[in-house]
Amino acid sequence: MYVCVCNGITEEMLDTAQKQGLSDREILNRLGVGNSCGVCVIDALDNMRSNSLKSQKTSNRKDSKKS
Ligand code: FES
């Protein structure tokens, strides 16, 4: 699904950038999210933070299974 229609940025592209360890600001800058009309920035940040929370929960579950 598109997060930034102006620049053709999808959720998958944000996910891939996050997995590379980039910060939210680096991702927005590198992909050009929000550099045209700007209406997508809040949704892009929400998407990335939601993904971060999901990966933290997954990581916590894996850690609790180890102990
Ligand atoms: S939708 Fe992202 S800059 Fe316009």
Boltz pocket constraint, residues with backbone or C-beta under 6 A from the ligand:
constraints:
  - pocket:
      binder: B
      contacts: [[A, 3], [A, 4], [A, 5], [A, 6], [A, 7], [A, 32], [A, 33], [A, 34], [A, 35], [A, 36], [A, 37], [A, 38], [A, 39], [A, 40], [A, 41]]
      max_distance: 6.0
